[in-house]
Amino acid sequence: MSKLIKEDIDKFFIGQFEAFENSLNGESKKPLHAKRKQAIENFKSDGFPHAKNEEYKYSNIAKTFGKLFNVENLSDDNFSLSLDEATRYFIPELDAIRLVFVNGVLDNKLSDIDTLPKGVHIQVIKTAADDYAEDFEKHFNTHEIEGADNFSELNTAFTKGGVFVKIDANAVVETPIACYYFNDAKNSDVISQPRNLVIAEKNSQASLIESYVTLGENTSFTNAVTEIVVKDDCVFNYYKYQNESNQAIQVGATMVHQLGKSVFNGVTLSLNGAMLRNNLNIAIHKEHSETNMYGLYLLDGKTHVDNHTVVDHKVPNCESNEMYKGILDGQSRGVFNGKIFVRQDAQKTNAFQSNRNVVLSDDAEVDTKPQLEIWADDVQCSHGATVGQLDLDQLFYLRARGIDKQTAKSMLLNAFASDVLSNIKIEAFRTLIENKINERL
Amino acid sequence: MLSIKDLHASIEGKEILKGINLEVKPGEVHAIMGPNGSGKSTLASVLAGREDFTVDSGEITFKGNDLLELEADERAKEGVFLAFQYPIEIPGVTTTNFMKTALNKIREHKGLEPLDAVSFLSRMKEKMKLVEIDQTLLSRSLNEGFSGGEKKRNEIFQMAMLEPTLSILDETDSGLDIDALRIVANGVNKLKNEDNATIVVTHYQRLLDYIVPDFVHVLFDGKIVKTGGKELAHKLEEKGYDWIKEEAGVA
């Protein structure tokens, strides 16, 4: 197997698209396919983002893909995931609307969506494009958003097996929707490109969890996009959880279009993978909305995690809070790039952003870049980043009371992580994450 | 209980302690006084096992064991307690959780079962009264946003919870108003018994009006240059430290 360079990768995906297009019967005239075709044309312009692209400077996905991926050993349908096996990766004790995706495609047998709570509609995206044509026309890949890039274009081009989720107006959905994405790389390398559209209608409330797992020793490449439309007066909680294999490369974009008087809470938790890139792009279109973004990356080995976030304040009187924290051991690497735009009209914006990191080893690395771009003059904004080691004075204080070094270390790191974890409002999920962290620390 | 012999210690190559000798027996209160920079806090830190300091020579035995062989947490488990001059703030760890962990680690070391929630709480309540500390303070992050007096009271509260055999109070009086000083001293006095001992490190005599020492040692330039009874503290208060320096022949 020879290493692929960017040009090979571009060619490969364009070839893949042609094959994909041939496999679609009777869709060529449909609006969804027009969007796919437009997207692949957009992708062709510059192809796979490369290291010269400023936004991918610290995360050279093309290089990692070229190194780990064997296109001759590729199969998306050579899998045999049983419910028993999948269950091991479900969040224990969680009552959820369960959606299971294998290699990017919704698997009805493994999912649990036969009876849905009132006000919740879920359908595979391909058919939903017909059944919910109006929603698709309005919201599918139509909103321009800062931070979208050629990975999103590539995902749009391959739209097929993801889901469409709609929460009716005024519905309060207490059961969270849990999406488990399995890449079955037991027999071959795998590419999966799930694409979801979630619409929360006016005054509704819902929670969405996305969890990513690669099974087996082969390489997986996930290029996911979830678009979320949060309409007026909604409360929407979004969780992303990555405990991937060492051979997993992932680019995931969550694109949020937020309307008035709404609240969006996002929590991103990254524990393992080869290279994970999270794009959380949020555009605030109407006044009096609140946006909260929390993240924790707890890394060791050679895991590389890159969190790119964009909050685009387009209108006045909104508030955004962002807090990402990292704990890095081994030869791991963490990248944070948070951008806040405050447009000229967005007076009275309150926007806060912080990124704090604890580096435990000599070989771990953090690259952090908090950014503010402010065009309005009556705003309150702050941002900051810290990179440090475990505080030796704190460690000594705990030890001076009889607490051994290992326990003291774990207590301090748990405390450091706690103000991110306290934002996980689903108890079973929070317990799982706390247990994973305790195992690690 | 504690025996220090010809202790020399340094930090970053600079010698701070230059031959300390000290014997502490159960039931005794020792005061260590001295001007700033004489090595008082260094001695307290070295006893507690702070790793920034290097012990160059000498020995410390505690209850018959070589204290210098033990890590900081092992010393605490054996019954050494340091009340910090500057208690550390730890966001995200509550005092309650901290004390529960510490207490159970110490109990484990002694071969005891961990305290159940009810016994732990009743013990907390009892000890809280001793230093007039409020429950809400203890459910907050450790020392975070505490006033100076609250931090010092929290140190004595921890001491009460852990019931050490040797307590070292490192300038516990600094920055305390007279009311807080009384509360802290009262707490220490109530914890005193014939099996434990206290070392009070202080610059001023005032605390010693409340915690009455059996012995007063004057530390100067890394050595104990004078030892006496509680009247020595009064003399220092009256005359300052200069006469000590002259006596020591260094001034």
Boltz contact constraints between the chains, C-beta under 6 A:
constraints:
  - contact:
      token1: [A, 393]
      token2: [B, 88]
      max_distance: 6.0
  - contact:
      token1: [A, 394]
      token2: [B, 88]
      max_distance: 6.0
  - contact:
      token1: [A, 394]
      token2: [B, 90]
      max_distance: 6.0
  - contact:
      token1: [A, 396]
      token2: [B, 50]
      max_distance: 6.0
  - contact:
      token1: [A, 397]
      token2: [B, 88]
      max_distance: 6.0
  - contact:
      token1: [A, 399]
      token2: [B, 72]
      max_distance: 6.0
  - contact:
      token1: [A, 399]
      token2: [B, 73]
      max_distance: 6.0
  - contact:
      token1: [A, 400]
      token2: [B, 48]
      max_distance: 6.0
  - contact:
      token1: [A, 400]
      token2: [B, 72]
      max_distance: 6.0
  - contact:
      token1: [A, 400]
      token2: [B, 76]
      max_distance: 6.0
  - contact:
      token1: [A, 400]
      token2: [B, 82]
      max_distance: 6.0
  - contact:
      token1: [A, 401]
      token2: [B, 76]
      max_distance: 6.0
  - contact:
      token1: [A, 401]
      token2: [B, 102]
      max_distance: 6.0
  - contact:
      token1: [A, 402]
      token2: [B, 73]
      max_distance: 6.0
  - contact:
      token1: [A, 402]
      token2: [B, 76]
      max_distance: 6.0
  - contact:
      token1: [A, 402]
      token2: [B, 77]
      max_distance: 6.0
  - contact:
      token1: [A, 402]
      token2: [B, 102]
      max_distance: 6.0
  - contact:
      token1: [A, 402]
      token2: [B, 105]
      max_distance: 6.0
  - contact:
      token1: [A, 402]
      token2: [B, 106]
      max_distance: 6.0
  - contact:
      token1: [A, 403]
      token2: [B, 73]
      max_distance: 6.0
  - contact:
      token1: [A, 403]
      token2: [B, 101]
      max_distance: 6.0
  - contact:
      token1: [A, 403]
      token2: [B, 102]
      max_distance: 6.0
  - contact:
      token1: [A, 403]
      token2: [B, 105]
      max_distance: 6.0
  - contact:
      token1: [A, 404]
      token2: [B, 73]
      max_distance: 6.0
  - contact:
      token1: [A, 411]
      token2: [B, 93]
      max_distance: 6.0
  - contact:
      token1: [A, 415]
      token2: [B, 92]
      max_distance: 6.0
  - contact:
      token1: [A, 415]
      token2: [B, 93]
      max_distance: 6.0
  - contact:
      token1: [A, 418]
      token2: [B, 92]
      max_distance: 6.0
